[in-house]
Amino acid sequence: MTQSVRAGMIANLPVAASVGVYGSVLGVLAAQKSISWSTLLMMNLSIFAGSAQFVMVDMWTPPLPIVEMTAAVLMINLRYLLIGASLKPVFKNTSIWHKLGVMHLVADENWAVTMAAHRNGKATTGFLFGGGICLVTIWCFGTMLGHTLGNAVTNPEAYALDFAFIAVFTALAVSLFRGAKDILPWLVAAIVAAVTEHWIPGKWYVLSGGVSGALMAVFHNPMRKGLKNDD
């Protein structure tokens, strides 16, 4: 283990604790959906994206809506395009295979810790990778523990665990809200999602709401209006 990988693991330990707790809730909900521990573990290692996994578990109703689930996960994880772009200085002079290998273990938490280290000139791909190893390990431990305990919880509503999905995305939405310029796109997304949910069976409202909100944000961008006025 290189020194930079070890440093990344240690630096991410404080945030890893909350990741473990967050993962335990997912594990409980997965158990209530009769998702096996092996399936959940495979999901952890192949996707490793907490918010997207919460969506998958929430949509997990046989027969599985594979197309809708895939589209929803892709929509939620689009933010990693921006995260990857922000890590360009860290990945400087590395191969595409190196980038792909390390990026698979990038989460919001180790990205934030790495960017903070980058401002101090201490960030490397090894540091980022070490943080990813720390997080994925704690994440798997938390989800597996929650899954084990979840089999013993016969009434998750009594502990408000059924509200975890809503709470997670409410917190995520609040953290991403940028003020008045976000009101119209969010309103459009909510209306389109509600109409779709009412008229179209399945989980298509997740995709339709996300796409419509994103398109509204693009066409309602104040910067674009400013550029047109300058012309």
C-alpha positions in Angstrom: 0.0 0.0 0.0 1.5 3.3 -1.1 1.7 6.2 1.2 -0.8 8.3 -0.8 -3.4 5.5 -0.8 -3.0 5.1 3.0 -3.3 8.9 3.4 -6.5 8.9 1.4 -8.0 6.2 3.5 -7.2 7.9 6.7 -8.4 11.3 5.5 -11.8 9.8 4.6 -12.4 7.9 7.9 -14.4 10.8 9.5 -16.9 10.9 6.6 -16.9 7.1 6.3 -18.8 6.8 9.6 -21.8 8.6 8.2 -21.6 6.6 5.0 -21.8 3.4 7.1 -25.0 4.6 8.8 -26.5 5.7 5.5 -25.7 2.3 4.1 -27.3 0.5 7.0 -30.6 2.1 6.2 -30.3 1.0 2.5 -29.6 -2.5 3.8 -32.8 -2.6 5.9 -34.9 -1.3 3.0 -33.3 -3.9 0.7 -34.1 -6.7 3.1 -37.7 -5.5 3.2 -37.8 -5.7 -0.6 -36.6 -9.3 -0.4 -33.3 -8.4 -2.2 -30.7 -11.0 -1.3 -27.5 -10.0 0.4 -25.5 -11.2 -2.6 -27.5 -9.1 -5.0 -27.1 -6.1 -2.7 -23.3 -6.7 -2.5 -23.1 -7.0 -6.3 -25.0 -3.7 -6.5 -22.6 -2.1 -4.1 -19.5 -3.1 -6.0 -20.8 -2.5 -9.5 -22.7 0.7 -9.0 -21.3 2.2 -5.7 -23.6 5.2 -5.7 -25.8 5.6 -2.7 -28.5 7.9 -4.1 -28.8 5.7 -7.2 -29.0 2.6 -5.1 -31.8 4.0 -3.0 -33.7 4.7 -6.3 -33.1 1.1 -7.4 -34.3 -0.4 -4.1 -37.4 1.9 -4.1 -38.2 0.7 -7.7 -37.5 -2.9 -6.9 -40.9 -4.5 -7.6 -41.2 -7.7 -9.7 -41.3 -7.7 -12.6 -38.3 -5.4 -12.4 -38.7 -2.2 -14.6 -35.2 -2.6 -16.0 -35.4 0.2 -18.5 -36.9 2.7 -16.1 -34.4 1.7 -13.4 -31.4 2.1 -15.8 -32.6 5.5 -17.0 -33.2 6.8 -13.5 -29.8 5.7 -12.3 -28.1 7.3 -15.3 -30.0 10.5 -14.8 -29.1 10.7 -11.1 -25.4 9.9 -11.8 -25.0 12.6 -14.5 -23.4 14.7 -11.8 -20.3 12.5 -12.1 -19.6 14.1 -15.5 -19.0 17.4 -13.6 -17.1 15.6 -10.8 -14.8 13.9 -13.3 -14.2 17.2 -15.1 -13.2 18.9 -11.8 -10.7 16.1 -11.1 -8.8 16.8 -14.4 -5.8 18.3 -12.6 -5.5 15.3 -10.3 -5.6 12.9 -13.3 -3.0 14.8 -15.3 -0.7 12.6 -17.3 -2.5 9.4 -16.4 -3.8 6.8 -18.9 -7.5 6.2 -19.7 -7.4 2.9 -17.9 -6.0 4.5 -14.8 -8.8 7.1 -14.9 -11.5 4.5 -15.4 -10.2 2.3 -12.6 -10.0 5.2 -10.1 -13.2 6.9 -11.1 -15.2 3.8 -10.3 -14.5 4.4 -6.7 -15.2 8.1 -6.7 -18.1 9.2 -4.5 -19.2 12.6 -3.4 -17.4 12.2 -0.1 -13.9 11.3 -1.3 -14.2 13.7 -4.2 -14.8 16.6 -1.7 -11.9 15.4 0.6 -9.6 15.1 -2.5 -10.5 18.6 -3.8 -9.7 20.0 -0.3 -6.4 18.2 -0.4 -5.8 19.5 -3.9 -6.0 23.1 -2.7 -3.1 22.3 -0.4 -1.1 20.5 -3.1 -1.5 17.1 -1.5 -4.0 15.4 -3.9 -3.0 12.5 -6.1 -4.9 9.7 -7.8 -3.6 7.4 -5.1 -5.1 9.6 -2.4 -8.5 9.6 -4.3 -8.3 5.8 -4.7 -7.5 5.3 -1.1 -10.5 7.3 -0.1 -12.6 5.2 -2.4 -11.4 2.0 -0.9 -12.2 3.3 2.6 -15.7 4.4 1.6 -16.7 1.3 -0.4 -15.5 -0.9 2.4 -17.5 0.9 5.1 -20.5 1.2 2.6 -20.5 -2.6 2.1 -20.2 -3.2 5.8 -23.1 -0.8 6.6 -25.4 -2.2 3.9 -24.7 -5.8 4.9 -25.3 -5.0 8.6 -28.5 -3.3 7.8 -29.6 -6.2 5.6 -29.0 -8.6 8.5 -30.9 -6.4 10.9 -33.6 -5.7 8.4 -34.7 -9.3 8.4 -35.6 -8.9 12.0 -37.5 -5.6 11.5 -41.1 -6.7 10.6 -42.5 -3.2 10.6 -40.0 -0.6 9.2 -42.7 2.1 9.2 -42.6 2.0 13.0 -39.0 3.3 12.9 -39.7 5.7 10.0 -37.3 3.7 7.8 -39.8 3.8 4.9 -39.2 7.6 5.0 -35.5 7.3 4.4 -35.8 7.4 0.6 -37.7 10.7 0.8 -35.4 12.1 3.5 -32.2 11.3 1.5 -33.5 13.1 -1.6 -34.9 16.0 0.3 -31.5 16.6 1.9 -29.8 16.2 -1.5 -32.2 18.6 -3.2 -31.7 21.3 -0.4 -28.0 21.0 -0.8 -28.2 21.6 -4.5 -30.6 24.5 -4.5 -29.0 27.6 -5.8 -31.7 30.2 -5.3 -34.4 31.8 -7.4 -33.0 30.6 -10.8 -33.7 27.0 -9.8 -37.4 27.6 -8.9 -38.8 27.3 -12.5 -36.8 24.2 -13.5 -37.7 22.5 -10.3 -41.4 23.5 -10.6 -41.5 22.1 -14.2 -39.9 18.9 -13.1 -42.4 18.4 -10.3 -45.4 19.1 -12.5 -44.2 16.8 -15.3 -43.4 14.1 -12.8 -46.8 14.3 -11.2 -48.7 14.3 -14.5 -46.6 11.3 -15.8 -47.1 9.4 -12.5 -50.8 9.9 -12.9 -51.2 8.9 -16.5 -48.3 6.5 -17.2 -47.8 3.2 -15.3 -44.4 2.4 -13.8 -41.6 4.7 -12.7 -41.3 6.8 -15.9 -42.1 9.9 -13.8 -38.6 9.8 -12.4 -37.1 10.1 -15.9 -39.6 12.5 -17.3 -39.3 14.8 -14.3 -35.5 14.8 -14.4 -35.3 15.4 -18.2 -37.9 18.2 -18.3 -36.3 20.0 -15.4 -32.8 19.7 -16.9 -34.1 21.0 -20.3 -35.9 23.9 -18.6 -32.7 24.8 -16.8 -30.8 24.9 -20.1 -33.3 27.1 -22.0 -34.0 29.3 -19.0 -30.3 30.0 -18.2 -29.9 33.7 -17.4 -26.4 33.6 -18.8 -27.7 32.7 -22.2 -30.1 35.6 -22.1 -27.2 37.9 -21.2 -25.2 36.7 -24.2 -28.2 37.3 -26.5 -28.6 40.8 -25.2 -25.0 41.6 -25.7 -25.3 40.5 -29.4 
